[in-house]
Amino acid sequence: MAAKQKYDLAGKRVWVAGHRGMVGSAIIRRLECEDCEVLTVGRDRVDLRDQAGVRGWMAEQKPDAVFLAAATVGGILANDSYPADFIYDNLMIEANVIEAAYREEVEKLLFLGSSCIYPKLVPQPMSEDALLTGPLEPTNQWYAVAKIAGIKLCQAYRRQHGADFISAMPTNLYGPGDNFDLEKSHVIPALLRKAHEAKRTHASTLTVWGTGSPRREFLHVDDAADAMVHLMKTYSGDEHTNVGTGNDIPILELAELVSDVVGFQGRVVTDPSKPDGTPRKLMDASKLLATGWRPKYTLREGLEQTYAWFCENIETARMSA
Ligand SMILES: NC(=O)c1ccc[n+]([C@@H]2O[C@H](COP(=O)([O-])OP(=O)(O)OC[C@H]3O[C@@H](n4cnc5c(N)ncnc54)[C@H](OP(=O)(O)O)[C@@H]3O)[C@@H](O)[C@H]2O)c1
């Protein structure tokens, strides 16, 4: 991994932007092991799309380091239905936070993106240098363009001002705090909820959309947070870093594993009349893994932990649909 330079979080004031989100709250949990002061601010006090609000808060709080985990996030349906929100909100949030971080001489900033930054027909596994080598997936291009702009903002402030701003692109994440609303959720929370309800209603089958053959990669959010802190402490470079496990699994196998974890005894069936999506989406995480970082959760352990969290928090989890 290029350009290593240790950054010590001890004694630092660390702002986690987006602290109520799945990733932000995992970063807060992870920072409990660091000797630093964690700063947070709710959207009710500072809407990060508001430049004056962000500048004022940063000038008052003067963080030393920033994890930028705030974003307007959603699945294909939400991206397709609200393209203006996805591009505007995310561009504004990242431009405001990154510019204010530069003005307030923040020592280190980590910007979070996702695997959707890569072209639709990219060779697998997707390596960092595949960025901007082809057209994006049209349904989430609004979000992807904003996230690519975030990477470029970090690079531009590094080049022009010498700011130590870096970017990390995690694979599909899951874990406590995930969104279990079936209209908005990603595949793991959707399957956990469907299997839970199928068990409760003694249904005989659980249906998976498509053929079940597409392969996807998943990382527990606490492992992702650990990787963010690792990068914050050890990486300083222009290029973004993929954050993943290097392993993927067919969706049908995942559904069977989820059923097992949940205790759903029925059969998992496929519905090939529904679309499959991209056959494979795997991050090339070799750059990160070469630093010695490893995820702690196996997929089964992560699913067990997430299902336990879901059962304990069923009243408050995000699951309106
Ligand atoms: N989830 C995944 O699978 C995944 C995978 C790869 C990368 N990521 C990246 O991780 C980051 C966080 O994702 P997440 O899953 O944690 O999303 P999330 O659960 O929806 O959390 C987003 C956070 O951003 C805050 N936020 C959004 N708009 C804001 C605004 N205008 N002003 C202030 N705060 C605002 C939200 O505040 P409220 O609590 O007030 O709504 C929330 O705390 C994103 O950049 C995403 O691309 C996520």
The ligand as a Tripos MOL2 file, in Angstrom:
@<TRIPOS>MOLECULE
LIG
   48    52     1     0     0
SMALL
NO_CHARGES

@<TRIPOS>ATOM
      1 N1        -24.7280    0.3480    4.1550 N.am      1 LIG1
      2 C1        -23.9040   -0.1670    3.2690 C.2       1 LIG1
      3 O1        -24.0260   -1.3270    2.8380 O.2       1 LIG1
      4 C2        -22.7350    0.6410    2.7810 C.ar      1 LIG1
      5 C3        -21.8300    0.0070    1.9420 C.ar      1 LIG1
      6 C4        -20.7580    0.7230    1.4570 C.ar      1 LIG1
      7 C5        -20.6090    2.0430    1.8100 C.ar      1 LIG1
      8 N2        -21.5030    2.6540    2.6300 N.ar      1 LIG1
      9 C6        -21.2850    4.0910    2.8980 C.3       1 LIG1
     10 O2        -21.3010    4.4010    4.2700 O.3       1 LIG1
     11 C7        -21.8520    5.7070    4.4580 C.3       1 LIG1
     12 C8        -22.9480    5.6290    5.5190 C.3       1 LIG1
     13 O3        -23.9020    4.6550    5.1500 O.3       1 LIG1
     14 P1        -24.9540    4.0490    6.1910 P.3       1 LIG1
     15 O4        -25.3240    2.7230    5.6660 O.co2     1 LIG1
     16 O5        -24.4340    4.2080    7.5680 O.co2     1 LIG1
     17 O6        -26.1850    5.0420    5.9490 O.3       1 LIG1
     18 P2        -27.3400    5.4500    6.9740 P.3       1 LIG1
     19 O7        -27.5430    4.3680    7.9710 O.co2     1 LIG1
     20 O8        -28.4820    5.9030    6.1360 O.co2     1 LIG1
     21 O9        -26.7310    6.7080    7.7410 O.3       1 LIG1
     22 C9        -26.5030    7.9380    7.1150 C.3       1 LIG1
     23 C10       -26.2400    8.9840    8.1570 C.3       1 LIG1
     24 O10       -26.0480   10.2450    7.4880 O.3       1 LIG1
     25 C11       -26.8070   11.2310    8.1520 C.3       1 LIG1
     26 N3        -27.2300   12.2730    7.2170 N.ar      1 LIG1
     27 C12       -27.7710   12.1130    5.9780 C.ar      1 LIG1
     28 N4        -28.0620   13.3060    5.4460 N.ar      1 LIG1
     29 C13       -27.6930   14.2420    6.3610 C.ar      1 LIG1
     30 C14       -27.7500   15.6520    6.3930 C.ar      1 LIG1
     31 N5        -28.2340   16.3460    5.3570 N.pl3     1 LIG1
     32 N6        -27.3040   16.2880    7.4890 N.ar      1 LIG1
     33 C15       -26.8270   15.5900    8.5510 C.ar      1 LIG1
     34 N7        -26.7340   14.2610    8.5810 N.ar      1 LIG1
     35 C16       -27.1670   13.5900    7.5000 C.ar      1 LIG1
     36 C17       -28.0200   10.5030    8.6790 C.3       1 LIG1
     37 O11       -28.5960   11.2740    9.6960 O.3       1 LIG1
     38 P3        -30.0190   10.9390   10.3310 P.3       1 LIG1
     39 O12       -29.7350    9.8750   11.3460 O.co2     1 LIG1
     40 O13       -30.4400   12.2240   10.9310 O.co2     1 LIG1
     41 O14       -30.8900   10.4850    9.2040 O.co2     1 LIG1
     42 C18       -27.3970    9.1960    9.1440 C.3       1 LIG1
     43 O15       -26.8570    9.3560   10.4400 O.3       1 LIG1
     44 C19       -22.3600    6.1700    3.0910 C.3       1 LIG1
     45 O16       -21.4290    7.0420    2.5270 O.3       1 LIG1
     46 C20       -22.4060    4.9090    2.2720 C.3       1 LIG1
     47 O17       -22.1110    5.1260    0.9220 O.3       1 LIG1
     48 C21       -22.5630    1.9830    3.1410 C.ar      1 LIG1
@<TRIPOS>BOND
     1     1     2 1
     2     2     3 2
     3     2     4 1
     4     4     5 ar
     5     4    48 ar
     6     5     6 ar
     7     6     7 ar
     8     7     8 ar
     9     8     9 1
    10     8    48 ar
    11     9    10 1
    12     9    46 1
    13    10    11 1
    14    11    12 1
    15    11    44 1
    16    12    13 1
    17    13    14 1
    18    14    15 2
    19    14    16 1
    20    14    17 1
    21    17    18 1
    22    18    19 2
    23    18    20 1
    24    18    21 1
    25    21    22 1
    26    22    23 1
    27    23    24 1
    28    23    42 1
    29    24    25 1
    30    25    26 1
    31    25    36 1
    32    26    27 ar
    33    26    35 ar
    34    27    28 ar
    35    28    29 ar
    36    29    30 ar
    37    29    35 ar
    38    30    31 1
    39    30    32 ar
    40    32    33 ar
    41    33    34 ar
    42    34    35 ar
    43    36    37 1
    44    36    42 1
    45    37    38 1
    46    38    39 2
    47    38    40 1
    48    38    41 1
    49    42    43 1
    50    44    45 1
    51    44    46 1
    52    46    47 1
@<TRIPOS>SUBSTRUCTURE
     1 LIG1         1 GROUP 0 **** ****
